[in-house]
Every structure is written in C-alpha cells, then in structure tokens.
Amino acid sequence: MITVREIQEKDISNVVGYWKNSTPEHLKAMGIDISELYALDNLEEYLKKQISANYSEKSALFMIGVIDNKAVGHCYVNGIKFKEEASMHLHIWDSNSRQKGLGIQLVQKSIPFFFDKLELKNLLCEPYFLNIAPNKTLEKIGFEFEKRYITIPAGWNFKLEVNQWKLTRNKFKKLFL
C-alpha cells in the first residue's frame, strides 16, 4: 500500500536522479526531447524554491509516493493557476515497479491534496497519446477525456500528440469525498 506526502528536501536527489537515470527509450515514450534535458541543471534549485513557497505562489507542487518508508515515485502538478487549475504528471521511478497499480494509488492519494491546497476548480493531465499506461490510469480514476491535439506540453518535450483529460471539482467531490 502506497502513502503520499509532500516533497521534502531529502527527496530532491531522487526526483533529479529519476530524470538523469531514465533510459532514452523511457524518456521518448513520455515525449521527452533528450536534447532539452539541460534544464535538469536547475531542477534541484527549482524544487527547493517550490518546497518553501506558499501554496498560492507555487508553480509546482510535488507529492512523493512511499512504500515501506521508501520513496518510489512522484505525482506533481505544474502550470498552477491558484484557485483555478493545474496540470498533473506521474512518475514511478523504478521500471520494475511500473504497471503494477502503484500509479493509480499515487494519483488517487495525491489528487485530494492538489484540490485542497491549491483550491482547484479543474485538474488537467495531458499524457502522450501513445503512452498507454497513464491514459488508462486517468480513465480508471474518473478523469474525463476532453480532446486529442498536437502541442509541446513542456519545455523538454518534443512536439507530440496528447490526450487531454480533466477532473472537475464537482466530479472530484463525488469520487473522492
């Protein structure tokens, strides 16, 4: 059983390590342009700032998934528009732990925190349409499919086709409260 907690400074090396140690195949499956990963040079400092920022001032909020006192992944939101919406992402760090239901648990336990602390109206998620696991996860949890379109979702992505999923506050209340 997975538990979640907000990121702490001791988790930063695991988050940075996940990106630095991921295989090119894994990164490509997520739509990551490996040539853009120079942004990792500033990730540690960025995470420290997010940890200390007030919720209304955060640009990202990270939740860490923990099993038996060991951090196993992170679920986070960025593109935060406080009291409006944010975009969610999920990463299980160890490839042997993927596709075993941990992602669903991590997302389900993180979502209430995102809605509560950021006072969100909507939570969005836009996985690469070819990345089957997160798309199935979002549907199982209760996100509603909005559309498929081509975009560059973040600074280190290549241009790709994504599925946009949305969870409204009203649906969140029905499913989670």
Salt bridges, closest charged atoms under 4 A:
GLU6 OE2 - LYS58 NZ 3.81
ASP11 OD2 - ARG5 NH1 2.51
GLU44 OE2 - LYS48 NZ 3.57
GLU84 OE2 - LYS121 NZ 3.18
GLU85 OE2 - LYS81 NZ 3.79
GLU119 OE1 - LYS83 NZ 3.69
GLU144 OE2 - LYS171 NZ 3.35
